[in-house]
Amino acid sequence: MLDIKITKTTEPKQKPSSDQPLGFGKIFTDHMFIMNYTEGQGWHDPRIEPFHKLSLSPAAMVYHYGQEMFEGLKAYKGDDNEVYLFRPDMNAKRTNVTNDRLCIPNIPEEDFVQAVKTIVDIDRDWVPTTPGTSLYIRPFIIATDEFLGVAPSATYLFMIILSPSGAYYSSGLAPVGIWIEDEYVRAVRGGMGFAKTGGNYAASLIGQVKAHNEDYSQVLWLDGVERKYIEEVGSMNIFFKIDGKVVTPALNGSILPGITRNSTIQLCKSWGYEVEERKISVDELVEAQHSGKLEEVFGTGTAAVISPVGKLRYVDDVMLINNGQIGELSQKLYDTMTGIQYGKLEDKFGWRVKV
């Protein structure tokens, strides 16, 4: 167990009012968690301090070689006024999967969860209560060695910051338009596509800009080798309901193993849906749409939870999904997932963790 030193702020910030639009990831709480790593010593000096700017050498390796990772999860205020997390053990496990790929030292899973619980408990008054809002939690690790050479760092910082947030998309649960990218690729098998690291997101920005310029909300990426198999959306995993079956791309090493993805699969199976995790080509998707078998499309992720897709574009083909309306399964998944997260529905899976 970590012995976390706590230093509380003497200058608390003004909390947003209940009627103030929060946006996503724009407001930050009073405190932050920090822990150092030194080669030969391991992780040490866990502490909570007032939220502040960092002072790093311009030679810090994170700036030059991108050795960093991050996670994302949320805290929710229940009807009992208690604060809850959603499957934080899965974030702890995924953190170390990413760490292994990036040659960052592992953090014991129990220490990760303890750190998250402690910082959220310190700033529990920041957890918003307006329906649809939550406290977004951003753990991350950066390499801090002052060295201009390509090698794993010998020192790191593990930090957690918190942000009261509203809906990820300003449109809320309204179906979004998705641009299927046919020029650039995001990741390849053997690369870092399965890891939660900034390089994956930097690689996706050019497609995102193209999509936004054409008034689409997100990019759906194809595989980087054959450029024909669907992988994931920039900030979400993707699901299709085709002729009654729920289909999602199989985890192949270039797709992030989403926690909401995993939860969606478990829920769908528990409701009796046949769920297929497999390769699905963009040609199959287009054919399913033209034959009337493509019934629903939706994304899954921590930030948006469930994001219904109302329109897909591929080359010159613009496909309207379910007449641009949210589908029955998408709505049920959103209602059930958020119902469990906020404590309004029974948690049959043991996903909810009290802070």
HELIX and SHEET records of a PDB file:
HELIX    1   1 MET A   61  TYR A   65  1                                   5    
HELIX    2   2 PRO A   88  ARG A  101  1                                  14    
HELIX    3   3 GLU A  109  ILE A  122  1                                  14    
HELIX    4   4 ARG A  124  TRP A  126  5                                   3    
HELIX    5   5 GLY A  198  ASN A  213  1                                  16    
HELIX    6   6 ILE A  259  SER A  270  1                                  12    
HELIX    7   7 VAL A  282  HIS A  290  1                                   9    
HELIX    8   8 ASN A  322  GLY A  324  5                                   3    
HELIX    9   9 GLU A  328  GLN A  341  1                                  14    
SHEET    1   A 6 LYS A   5  ILE A   6  0                                        
SHEET    2   A 6 GLY A  42  PRO A  50  1                                        
SHEET    3   A 6 HIS A  31  THR A  38 -1                                        
SHEET    4   A 6 THR A 155  SER A 165 -1                                        
SHEET    5   A 6 SER A 134  ALA A 143 -1                                        
SHEET    6   A 6 GLU A  68  PHE A  70 -1                                        
SHEET    1   B 8 LYS A   5  ILE A   6  0                                        
SHEET    2   B 8 GLY A  42  PRO A  50  1                                        
SHEET    3   B 8 HIS A  31  THR A  38 -1                                        
SHEET    4   B 8 THR A 155  SER A 165 -1                                        
SHEET    5   B 8 SER A 134  ALA A 143 -1                                        
SHEET    6   B 8 LEU A  73  LYS A  77 -1                                        
SHEET    7   B 8 VAL A  83  PHE A  86 -1                                        
SHEET    8   B 8 ARG A 352  LYS A 354 -1                                        
SHEET    1   C 8 ILE A 230  VAL A 233  0                                        
SHEET    2   C 8 GLN A 218  LEU A 222 -1                                        
SHEET    3   C 8 VAL A 176  ILE A 180  1                                        
SHEET    4   C 8 VAL A 305  TYR A 314  1                                        
SHEET    5   C 8 LEU A 294  GLY A 301 -1                                        
SHEET    6   C 8 ASN A 237  ILE A 242 -1                                        
SHEET    7   C 8 LYS A 245  PRO A 249 -1                                        
SHEET    8   C 8 VAL A 275  ARG A 278  1                                        
SHEET    1   D 5 ILE A 230  VAL A 233  0                                        
SHEET    2   D 5 GLN A 218  LEU A 222 -1                                        
SHEET    3   D 5 VAL A 176  ILE A 180  1                                        
SHEET    4   D 5 VAL A 305  TYR A 314  1                                        
SHEET    5   D 5 ASP A 317  LEU A 320 -1                                        
END                                                                             
